Amino acid sequence: MSWLLLSLCSAFFLGFYEIAKKAAVRDNAVPPVLFFNVLTGAMFWAPLVVISRTVPHLMPFEWLLVAPLDWRSHAMLFLKTVIAGSSWIFASFALKHLPMSIAAPIRASSPLWTVFIAVLLMKERPSVGQWLGVTIILGSFYAFSLVGRKEGIQFHRNRWVGFMLIATLLGACSALYDKFLLQNMHMQAATVQAWFSCYLVLFMSPLFARWYLNDRITSPFQWRWSIPMIAVLLLISDFLYFSAIEKPDALISVISPLRRTSVIIAFIAGVRIYGEKNWRPKAVCLASLMLGVYVLSLQRV
């Protein structure tokens, strides 16, 4: 499967991941939602780590094997956990307080940072056609943010918009670091995802403990089945995403915008499920975004 198709499939599952996350954090305490979400992911990967180390011949699929790592590689994966985990924390608090049709486009603007950093620091050189597709997609994301202002959210004053912007910048850094791990360090997708999922439990534990000791009365938690679904959908999306980056000719400056087309699914959910406003101008932005995806998909890489 080509890395372009893998990226689009990843975007599909990422869209439903955003819906599940909104359902989980809406009127709910964020720290336990995050903790039980990452715990679900770790419960899937931890047995595979043990099987890979003890009886690898029993693994039904070779692509699920978790390769052994030295301490330096573990440190690099923990750094990824810190970057991506911090992005999740900021994004989850923002998503709790912002409409999905506002939060998703802000989050989707991360390719803007990814493209610039990839081109300036990593010497990536997309083709003219790919640049056209990326430009159309990024322009559509920016138009989304302009339409969102009609809903009374002052971007330069709103705390939660600031949280989402921080999450977006961290997400862009995480995407570039993923490319470094998978292409430069030649780590396998299953290895990165397995240890990342396990380390996330450690990273989220202090936040969960603080909530439990200090805030569980004032910020109550309600269990919802959308919480483990966040982990399941993200596991699928991330595995497709990591598999795309593994391809030697894959461009992170193209993969990142493609993956953020998940905003289409979040948009539909915001309108149909939560009754969010201004859907007509947002639909125009979506049509422009889809045009960018079509142009990008025509390019042979």
Helices and strands as residue ranges (DSSP letters): H 3-25, H 30-54, G 56-58, G 62-64, H 71-97, H 100-108, H 110-121, H 128-148, G 149-151, H 159-179, I 180-184, H 189-210, I 211-215, H 226-246, H 252-259, G 260-262, H 263-272, H 279-297
